[in-house]
Amino acid sequence: MNGQQRSAIRPGLVVDIVLKQHQRTGQLTRGVVKDLLTNSPTHPHGIKVRLQDGQVGRVKHIVTEGSS
């Protein structure tokens, strides 16, 4: 599931994000959502979130049971 819809993302979800410094390479970082930082209902590059470890980036995938 992609991370362009704000309604699909909530605190506690495990997501893959792209950090600002990795936007060119597309390197993903996995973590648990702490805060949603994008206020609009959608964003073409992904909803910006803060992970529980403090890292900030845009959601590329929402991790679901069975996905790796």
Secondary structure, 3 states (H helix, E strand, C coil): CCCCEHHHCCCCCEEEEEEHHHCCCCCEEEEEEEEECCCCCECCCCCEEEECCCCEEEEEEECCCCCC
